């Protein structure tokens, strides 16, 4: 839980709202490469295979 709590708020919201389980380590890697919290959240949301508005996803 500490790893999750250390993430930026936008990233935590994206992880919480995902339709599948995302481990905080995925976000930590992106943030460690210099991504902003908002961009990391966008990437996590875009890769959610269960999100209907995902480009290329099922509808």
C-alpha positions in Angstrom: 0.0 0.0 0.0 2.9 2.3 0.6 3.9 2.1 -3.1 0.4 3.1 -4.1 0.3 5.9 -1.7 3.5 7.4 -3.0 2.2 7.8 -6.5 0.9 11.1 -7.8 -2.9 11.6 -7.4 -3.7 11.4 -11.1 -1.9 8.1 -11.4 -3.7 6.7 -8.3 -7.1 7.7 -9.7 -6.3 5.8 -13.0 -5.2 2.7 -11.1 -8.3 2.8 -8.9 -10.7 3.3 -11.8 -9.2 0.6 -14.0 -11.4 -2.4 -14.9 -8.4 -4.7 -14.2 -5.8 -4.9 -11.5 -2.7 -2.7 -12.1 0.3 -3.1 -9.9 1.9 0.2 -8.7 5.2 -1.0 -10.1 4.0 -0.4 -13.7 3.4 3.2 -12.8 6.6 3.5 -10.9 8.6 2.4 -13.9 6.9 5.1 -16.1 7.4 7.8 -13.5 11.0 6.7 -13.1 11.6 7.2 -16.8 10.5 10.8 -16.4 6.8 10.7 -17.2 4.5 13.1 -15.4 1.8 11.7 -13.2 -0.9 12.9 -15.7 0.8 11.3 -18.6 1.3 8.0 -16.7 -2.4 8.0 -15.9 -3.3 8.6 -19.5 -1.1 5.6 -20.6 -2.6 3.4 -17.9 -6.1 4.3 -18.9 -5.3 3.8 -22.6 -4.0 0.3 -22.0 -7.1 -0.8 -20.1 -8.5 -3.6 -22.3 -12.0 -3.4 -20.7 -12.6 0.3 -21.2 -15.1 0.8 -24.0 -13.7 4.1 -25.2 -10.3 2.6 -25.7 -9.0 3.0 -29.3 -9.1 -0.3 -30.9 -11.0 -1.8 -28.0 -14.3 -3.7 -28.1 -17.5 -1.8 -28.1 
